[in-house]
């Protein structure tokens, strides 16, 4: 039998009310004093979406990003070496692993693990938590039908806002990670490498030279990641004859993982040129000594558009496809463990049909 649709009662979930009985149905945002007050949802409503929910979403996001990026650190080490030294590491991903291990030992594959885990926990906290915050607030502001009709746009806007905030915190840790991968002798880890970067290059040049390319990479990447995953999850659930908002258990995990793979590959392709630029701009002296913008232009001219788009792309598609799948799987799992119910866009027309 077809599972029951979980209708989204925005007025109950967000504690909002229509502007007037005669006016078109638009929902006003809660006042600052009540914005995070928990609202009890009925058995057919999603939520409540209060401060506790956003903190649970942020925690789940931090954990899923830290675990997945940490686990894939060896892949990222090889990918970064291919981008930084394509003349040496030019025989593909598997050969790259062998080259690194042969030259530096197995331990080299864990280079930059500390800043990777720390940086991506912080980024995941703001990214996943921010997306949940922005999309629920936008949905409440525009109303149930408009939210459904414009859900892709809401995904894109929420992801862009959340990722921009997250990248401000991620950038120094990513710069440290790249420096350690590029030169393992630079330091033994985050705690000694970061102060050395500060001493030698200063705060802005040392930690934020890559902010432009990291935004250029991460914002489109995250926009594609969440929008495509939302779309893919809907399509996969529909193909199986299921309602996305009501699935659970192993079926929910299967949808999360499969939609995550699709989203990860799409996001990797879109963001790869900027990922290559980010790796190269953190290489000391590369691109000249001018401003960050001039260095990026010089690097792009030197490398060429084709190499920016294709160098290391296969490895990155594998890495990001697997990483994104597990991120969404772990995120949903942790939300379930904390008792939080993830927000889903639902079509009010389907609920009306069932009501009749």
C-alpha positions as CSV (number, residue, x, y, z in Angstrom):
1,X,0.0,0.0,0.0
2,X,1.1,3.6,-0.6
3,X,2.5,5.3,2.5
4,X,0.5,8.2,3.9
5,X,1.7,11.6,2.8
6,X,3.1,13.7,5.7
7,X,1.4,17.1,5.1
8,X,3.3,20.2,6.1
9,X,1.3,22.4,8.4
10,X,3.4,25.6,8.3
11,X,1.2,27.5,10.7
12,X,1.7,25.0,13.4
13,X,5.3,24.2,12.7
14,X,6.5,27.8,12.5
15,X,4.0,29.5,14.8
16,X,2.9,31.9,12.1
17,X,-0.5,33.2,11.1
18,X,-2.1,34.6,7.9
19,X,-1.9,38.4,7.5
20,X,-5.7,38.5,7.2
21,X,-8.6,36.2,6.3
22,X,-9.4,38.0,3.1
23,X,-5.8,38.4,1.9
24,X,-4.0,35.6,-0.1
25,X,-2.4,33.1,2.2
26,X,1.0,34.3,3.1
27,X,2.7,33.4,6.4
28,X,4.4,36.0,8.5
29,X,7.8,35.2,10.1
30,X,7.8,34.7,13.9
31,X,9.0,37.7,15.9
32,X,12.6,37.6,17.3
33,X,11.2,36.8,20.8
34,X,9.4,33.7,19.5
35,X,11.5,32.7,16.6
36,X,13.1,29.7,18.4
37,X,10.2,28.8,20.7
38,X,9.3,25.1,20.2
39,X,6.0,24.5,18.6
40,X,4.2,21.2,19.1
41,X,3.4,19.6,15.7
42,X,0.5,17.3,15.1
43,X,1.1,13.8,14.0
44,X,0.7,14.9,10.3
45,X,3.0,17.9,10.6
46,X,6.7,18.2,10.3
47,X,8.8,19.8,13.1
48,X,9.0,21.5,15.5
49,X,11.7,23.6,13.9
50,X,13.1,25.5,16.9
51,X,16.6,26.3,18.2
52,X,17.0,22.7,19.4
53,X,16.3,21.4,15.9
54,X,18.9,23.8,14.3
55,X,21.5,22.8,16.8
56,X,20.9,19.1,16.2
57,X,21.1,19.8,12.4
58,X,24.4,21.7,12.9
59,X,25.8,18.9,15.1
60,X,24.8,16.2,12.6
61,X,26.4,18.3,9.8
62,X,29.6,18.8,11.7
63,X,30.0,15.1,12.5
64,X,29.1,13.9,9.0
65,X,31.6,16.3,7.3
66,X,34.4,15.7,9.8
67,X,34.0,11.9,9.5
68,X,33.7,11.7,5.7
69,X,36.5,14.2,4.9
70,X,38.7,12.6,7.6
71,X,38.1,9.1,6.2
72,X,38.9,10.3,2.6
73,X,42.1,12.2,3.7
74,X,44.4,9.8,1.8
75,X,42.4,10.4,-1.4
76,X,42.5,14.1,-0.9
77,X,46.3,14.0,-0.4
78,X,46.8,12.2,-3.7
79,X,44.3,14.5,-5.5
80,X,46.1,17.6,-4.2
81,X,49.5,16.2,-5.2
82,X,48.1,15.6,-8.7
83,X,46.9,19.2,-8.9
84,X,50.0,20.7,-7.4
85,X,52.6,18.6,-9.3
86,X,51.0,17.2,-12.4
87,X,54.3,16.6,-14.1
88,X,55.3,14.1,-11.3
89,X,51.9,12.7,-10.4
90,X,50.6,12.1,-13.9
91,X,49.7,8.4,-14.1
92,X,46.3,8.5,-12.4
93,X,44.9,8.0,-8.9
94,X,46.1,4.4,-8.2
95,X,49.6,5.2,-9.4
96,X,49.5,8.4,-7.3
97,X,48.9,6.4,-4.2
98,X,51.8,4.1,-5.0
99,X,54.1,7.1,-5.7
100,X,53.3,8.8,-2.4
101,X,53.7,5.6,-0.4
102,X,56.9,4.7,-2.2
103,X,58.5,8.1,-1.7
104,X,57.3,9.0,1.8
105,X,55.7,6.0,3.4
106,X,52.1,5.1,4.3
107,X,51.9,7.8,6.9
108,X,52.1,10.5,4.2
109,X,48.5,9.6,3.2
110,X,47.4,11.1,6.5
111,X,49.1,14.4,5.9
112,X,46.8,17.3,7.0
113,X,44.4,15.0,8.9
114,X,44.2,17.4,11.9
115,X,43.2,20.5,10.0
116,X,40.9,18.4,7.7
117,X,38.8,17.1,10.6
118,X,38.7,20.4,12.5
119,X,38.0,22.5,9.4
120,X,35.3,20.3,8.0
121,X,33.6,19.9,11.4
122,X,33.3,23.7,11.6
123,X,32.2,23.9,8.0
124,X,29.7,21.1,8.3
125,X,28.2,22.7,11.4
126,X,27.5,26.0,9.6
127,X,26.7,24.4,6.2
128,X,24.1,21.7,7.1
129,X,22.8,23.7,10.1
130,X,22.6,26.8,8.0
131,X,20.8,25.1,5.1
132,X,18.2,23.7,7.5
133,X,17.7,27.1,9.1
134,X,17.5,29.1,5.9
135,X,15.2,26.7,4.0
136,X,12.7,26.4,6.9
137,X,12.6,30.1,7.5
138,X,12.2,30.9,3.7
139,X,9.4,28.2,3.5
140,X,7.6,29.8,6.4
141,X,7.9,33.2,4.9
142,X,6.6,32.4,1.4
143,X,3.9,29.9,2.3
144,X,3.4,26.2,1.7
145,X,2.4,26.2,-1.9
146,X,5.0,28.8,-3.0
147,X,7.7,26.8,-1.1
148,X,6.8,23.7,-3.0
149,X,6.7,25.4,-6.3
150,X,10.0,27.1,-5.7
151,X,11.8,24.4,-3.7
152,X,14.8,24.3,-6.0
153,X,15.3,28.0,-5.7
154,X,15.0,27.8,-1.9
155,X,17.6,25.0,-1.9
156,X,20.0,27.1,-3.9
157,X,19.5,30.3,-1.9
158,X,19.8,28.4,1.5
159,X,22.9,26.6,0.4
160,X,24.6,29.8,-0.9
161,X,24.0,31.6,2.3
162,X,25.0,28.8,4.6
163,X,28.2,28.0,2.6
164,X,29.4,31.6,2.5
165,X,29.3,31.7,6.3
166,X,30.9,28.3,6.6
167,X,33.8,29.2,4.3
168,X,34.9,32.1,6.4
169,X,35.6,29.6,9.2
170,X,37.0,26.9,6.9
171,X,39.5,28.9,4.9
172,X,42.3,29.1,7.5
173,X,42.2,25.4,8.2
174,X,42.0,24.5,4.5
175,X,45.0,26.7,3.8
176,X,46.9,24.9,6.6
177,X,45.9,21.5,5.2
178,X,47.1,22.4,1.7
179,X,50.4,23.7,3.0
180,X,51.0,20.5,4.9
181,X,50.1,18.3,1.8
182,X,52.3,20.4,-0.5
183,X,55.2,20.4,2.0
184,X,55.0,17.7,4.7
185,X,58.1,19.1,6.4
186,X,56.4,22.4,7.0
187,X,55.0,21.1,10.2
188,X,53.8,18.0,12.1
189,X,50.1,19.1,12.2
190,X,47.7,21.9,12.7
191,X,49.0,23.2,16.0
192,X,52.5,24.0,14.8
193,X,51.8,24.6,11.1
194,X,49.1,27.3,11.6
195,X,51.3,29.5,13.9
196,X,54.2,29.2,11.4
197,X,51.9,30.3,8.5
198,X,50.9,33.3,10.7
199,X,54.5,34.2,11.4
200,X,55.8,33.8,7.8
201,X,52.9,35.1,5.7
202,X,50.7,37.1,8.0
203,X,47.0,36.5,8.8
204,X,45.4,37.6,5.5
205,X,47.9,36.3,3.0
206,X,48.6,33.2,4.9
207,X,45.1,32.1,5.8
208,X,42.8,34.0,3.4
209,X,44.6,34.0,0.0
210,X,42.3,31.2,-0.9
211,X,39.0,32.8,0.2
212,X,38.1,33.9,-3.2
213,X,38.6,30.6,-4.9
214,X,37.2,28.7,-1.9
215,X,34.0,30.7,-2.3
216,X,34.1,30.3,-6.0
217,X,34.5,26.5,-5.5
218,X,32.4,25.8,-2.4
219,X,29.3,28.0,-3.0
220,X,28.4,26.6,-6.5
221,X,29.4,23.1,-5.2
222,X,27.1,23.3,-2.2
223,X,24.3,24.9,-4.2
224,X,24.5,22.0,-6.7
225,X,25.0,19.5,-3.9
226,X,21.8,20.3,-1.9
227,X,19.6,21.2,-4.9
228,X,20.6,18.0,-6.9
229,X,20.3,15.8,-3.8
230,X,16.8,17.1,-3.1
231,X,15.8,16.6,-6.7
232,X,17.4,13.1,-6.9
233,X,15.8,12.0,-3.6
234,X,12.4,13.0,-4.8
235,X,12.8,11.2,-8.1
236,X,14.2,8.0,-6.5
237,X,11.4,7.9,-3.9
238,X,8.8,8.6,-6.6
239,X,10.2,5.8,-8.8
240,X,9.8,3.4,-5.9
241,X,6.2,4.6,-5.3
242,X,7.1,6.2,-1.9
243,X,6.5,9.6,-0.3
244,X,9.9,11.1,0.6
245,X,8.6,12.7,3.9
246,X,7.3,9.4,5.2
247,X,10.1,6.9,4.4
248,X,12.3,5.6,7.3
249,X,14.8,2.9,8.2
250,X,16.8,1.2,5.6
251,X,14.7,2.7,2.7
252,X,15.5,6.2,4.0
253,X,19.2,5.4,4.1
254,X,19.2,3.9,0.6
255,X,17.6,7.0,-0.8
256,X,20.0,9.3,1.1
257,X,23.1,7.3,-0.2
258,X,21.9,7.0,-3.8
259,X,20.8,10.6,-4.1
260,X,24.0,11.7,-2.4
261,X,26.1,10.0,-5.1
262,X,24.3,11.8,-7.9
263,X,24.6,15.1,-6.1
264,X,28.3,14.6,-5.3
265,X,29.3,13.8,-8.9
266,X,27.3,16.8,-10.2
267,X,28.8,19.1,-7.6
268,X,32.4,17.9,-8.2
269,X,32.2,18.6,-11.9
270,X,30.8,22.1,-11.4
271,X,33.3,23.1,-8.7
272,X,36.5,21.4,-10.0
273,X,38.2,24.4,-11.8
274,X,38.0,26.5,-8.6
275,X,39.2,23.5,-6.6
276,X,42.4,23.3,-8.8
277,X,42.9,27.1,-8.4
278,X,42.5,26.8,-4.6
279,X,45.2,24.2,-4.5
280,X,47.6,26.2,-6.6
281,X,47.1,29.6,-5.0
282,X,48.3,28.1,-1.7
283,X,51.5,27.0,-3.3
284,X,54.1,29.6,-2.3
285,X,55.2,32.0,-5.1
286,X,52.9,30.5,-7.7
287,X,51.0,33.2,-9.7
288,X,53.4,36.0,-8.8
289,X,53.6,38.3,-5.8
290,X,50.7,40.7,-6.6
291,X,47.1,40.7,-5.2
292,X,45.1,37.5,-4.8
293,X,43.1,38.4,-7.9
294,X,46.1,39.0,-10.1
295,X,47.7,35.7,-8.8
296,X,44.5,33.8,-9.7
297,X,44.4,35.3,-13.2
298,X,48.1,34.4,-13.7
299,X,47.6,30.9,-12.5
300,X,44.5,30.4,-14.7
301,X,46.4,31.7,-17.8
302,X,49.4,29.5,-17.0
303,X,47.4,26.3,-16.4
304,X,44.8,26.7,-19.1
305,X,41.1,26.2,-19.0
306,X,41.2,22.6,-20.1
307,X,43.6,21.5,-17.4
308,X,41.7,23.5,-14.8
309,X,38.6,21.6,-15.6
310,X,40.1,18.1,-16.1
311,X,43.3,17.7,-14.0
312,X,42.4,15.4,-11.2
313,X,38.7,15.4,-12.1
314,X,38.3,11.6,-12.1
315,X,39.7,11.3,-8.6
316,X,37.6,14.1,-7.4
317,X,34.4,12.7,-8.8
318,X,35.1,9.4,-7.0
319,X,36.0,11.2,-3.8
320,X,33.1,13.7,-3.8
321,X,30.6,11.1,-4.9
322,X,31.4,8.7,-2.1
323,X,31.8,11.6,0.4
324,X,28.5,13.2,-0.4
325,X,26.6,10.0,-0.3
326,X,27.9,9.2,3.2
327,X,27.4,12.8,4.4
328,X,23.7,12.7,3.7
329,X,23.5,9.2,5.1
330,X,25.2,10.1,8.3
331,X,23.4,13.4,8.6
332,X,20.0,11.6,8.4
333,X,21.1,8.9,10.8
334,X,22.3,11.4,13.4
335,X,19.1,13.4,13.1
336,X,17.1,10.2,13.7
337,X,19.2,9.3,16.7
338,X,18.6,12.8,18.3
339,X,14.9,12.5,17.7
340,X,14.8,15.4,15.1
341,X,12.6,15.1,12.1
342,X,14.2,16.5,8.9
343,X,12.3,19.1,7.0
344,X,11.0,18.0,3.6
345,X,9.1,20.1,1.0
346,X,5.6,18.6,0.5
347,X,3.0,19.4,-2.1
348,X,-0.2,20.7,-0.4
349,X,-2.2,19.5,-3.4
350,X,-1.4,15.9,-2.5
351,X,-2.5,16.4,1.1
352,X,-5.8,18.0,-0.2
353,X,-6.4,14.9,-2.4
354,X,-6.0,12.6,0.6
355,X,-8.2,14.8,2.7
356,X,-11.0,14.1,0.2
